[in-house]
Amino acid sequence: MDRLAYDIVVVGGGAAGLRAAIAAAESDPKLTIGLVSKVYPMRSHTVSAEGGTAAVMREYDNFELHCLDTIKGSDYLADQDAVEFFVAHCPEEIIQLDHWGLPWSRDDDGKIEQRAFGGMSVKRTCFAADKIGFHILHTLFQTSMKYPQIVRHDEWFVTDLIVENGAAAGVVALDIRRGELSYINAKAVVLATGGAGRVYEFTTNGFIKTGDGMALAYRAGVPLKDMEMVQFHPTCLPGTGILITEAARGEGGTLINKDGERFMKTYLPGKMELGPRDILSRSEIQEIRAGRGFEGPHGAYVGLDLRHLGEKAIDERLPMVRELAEKYLGLDPIHEPIPVRPGQHYIMGGVSTNMHGETNVPGLYAVGETACVTINGANRLGSNSLSECLVFGTATGLSATTYAKKTDWPRGTAAKEALAKEEARIFGGLMKREVGKESVSAIRKEMQQIMDRDVGIFRDEKGLTDACAKLATLRQRFADVGVADKDRVFNTELTQALELDFMLDVAQAIAWSALNRRESRGAHSRTDYTNRDDANYLKHSLAFRADGAPRIDYLPVTITKWQPQARKY
Ligand SMILES: Cc1cc2nc3c(=O)[nH]c(=O)nc-3n(C[C@H](O)[C@H](O)[C@H](O)COP(=O)(O)OP(=O)(O)OC[C@H]3O[C@@H](n4cnc5c(N)ncnc54)[C@H](O)[C@@H]3O)c2cc1C
């Protein structure tokens, strides 16, 4: 067992965690920073981002317009002060990445090129072909290595937060390689653990996106905000859920039904394929239900047609799209439309924070997809997420630094107690339990199927009530889960059990928040309450962990200058 201590411990080595760690290291060279990640940082989900990252960079664009697009996209559930802060700080983050060496795609005059993205009024998305996530993560990871005060714990899995006298005081983590638990004391803890897409079965998210940070904060008394707001992306490969980037439509790709018609002219003639993701995903499902989808081995789908773009443009600007279609479907998008259907992609909700990443627990911060500031409200615009990781990564790194500098080391016994509790729970309980009664894979699959079926693109009272009841039963059944592999070294069966435990909390928060929002707004589409209801629901949902069902409360939305209007495109 190691007893470690850093001024700040950052949990997560994706874009948000690395950006926060760098900001903290830059602001005070004397600060010690521990960076804990359950996978090698370059394997964080950020690496798979394809399309690009948004910022106002040109004379034809302005901050007001980026704010309006984001707020309208959010169906007026975003906090407008946070959106204004976000939009104003995006450009400097893009330029900072340029200075750190990110190989942006460029115009002939050398300026960083920008492409069209759904729900954005102008070309605002900076990109590096269709591999932006790889390049952002690589640039940040390399930059983080310049700072010896950032000490990494790769393949360490955080199982619990340490809270002393009501304030965050560190984390308990399992070194996956050795199979040993340690505690890491800290004055400030930053959760940057990414999303929770794996609570659904059909998702674009990597296997590691299991909502760990959301559940850790939730267990420590922090509410999860707007959890019912789950984004479904309209263009995922049937069968695998692999994402075909929105950049494919930004570059001119169209969506067609089995009769070869561009069906978006029925649903959103003003924006067509460049509408926001919630509307496009619903339109595809409606088109399929009307019997105009294609039929395939994995169910019905629609076509993403890139043929008219030509080989040269596809190879230059969408090389990964061509590669994915060839490798996973055995077809060449130069000659054939790509089969696509909507799949879970992003969680707009998350750990409730303010613009500085602060939660209601002193010293505990959250940032990136795991947090809900909120700039995304009920529907995120594509390419705002990476920028969010950068802007709020910096802001959170700086506020954690300020806090850590004025805070003393925790002196009590909370760390030792948390470690003993985790030893008993994991090695005394889970690992010792009889195997065979319940399994991780069976409970996980049931949870994912409940979420896909009843907490998906369209929802209603009956389905949601049913989902809440079934998830509560799964939560109870989890108490009988055992782990067959008793070895300590690289025990991935054990880490998957811990992840499922986190996911069950997150799934319950999503389902209960969705049940209690009796209106349709953004990605939350209720077939029994089809209208947006500002009189009753222009407010954030807050889910608090409680015995049995989560307790749901509400928080007002901050409106600065954009009064809610009908969301028309
Ligand atoms: C396929 C795909 C394409 C996308 N394309 C775009 C795009 O083009 N533009 C855009 O803006 N957004 C895009 N997004 C969304 C965006 O990429 C993510 O929201 C963003 O990268 C999240 O970054 P993050 O730093 O918050 O989390 P992640 O990159 O997911 O990193 C999470 C980190 O937390 C660590 N972690 C998690 N749990 C634990 C634990 N228990 N203990 C220790 N460490 C832990 C992980 O090891 C990892 O390092 C895309 C998403 C996907 C899935």
The ligand as an ORCA input file, in Angstrom:
! r2SCAN-3c Opt
* xyz 0 1
  C     -16.676      8.715    -30.873
  C     -16.754     10.102    -30.293
  C     -16.487     11.210    -31.089
  C     -16.580     12.496    -30.566
  N     -16.314     13.575    -31.375
  C     -16.349     14.833    -30.851
  C     -16.001     15.968    -31.647
  O     -15.621     15.862    -32.809
  N     -16.070     17.187    -31.074
  C     -16.458     17.374    -29.764
  O     -16.480     18.509    -29.288
  N     -16.774     16.301    -28.989
  C     -16.722     15.045    -29.495
  N     -17.042     13.974    -28.699
  C     -17.283     14.200    -27.266
  C     -15.951     14.459    -26.568
  O     -14.933     13.750    -27.213
  C     -15.973     14.036    -25.111
  O     -17.097     14.578    -24.468
  C     -14.706     14.526    -24.396
  O     -13.563     14.097    -25.093
  C     -14.669     14.057    -22.968
  O     -13.411     14.359    -22.422
  P     -13.140     14.165    -20.881
  O     -11.756     14.632    -20.627
  O     -14.255     14.771    -20.115
  O     -13.258     12.582    -20.651
  P     -12.497     11.331    -21.333
  O     -11.704     11.686    -22.507
  O     -13.531     10.284    -21.474
  O     -11.468     10.898    -20.195
  C     -11.886     10.328    -18.971
  C     -10.665      9.980    -18.143
  O     -11.073      9.592    -16.844
  C     -10.375      8.438    -16.440
  N     -11.214      7.716    -15.468
  C     -12.531      7.420    -15.571
  N     -12.937      6.745    -14.470
  C     -11.854      6.622    -13.672
  C     -11.610      6.005    -12.403
  N     -12.585      5.376    -11.716
  N     -10.366      6.056    -11.885
  C      -9.356      6.660    -12.556
  N      -9.528      7.255    -13.766
  C     -10.756      7.235    -14.296
  C     -10.125      7.675    -17.730
  O      -9.018      6.817    -17.578
  C      -9.841      8.816    -18.701
  O      -8.485      9.181    -18.652
  C     -16.949     12.673    -29.209
  C     -17.206     11.573    -28.407
  C     -17.134     10.297    -28.949
  C     -17.493      9.144    -28.063
*
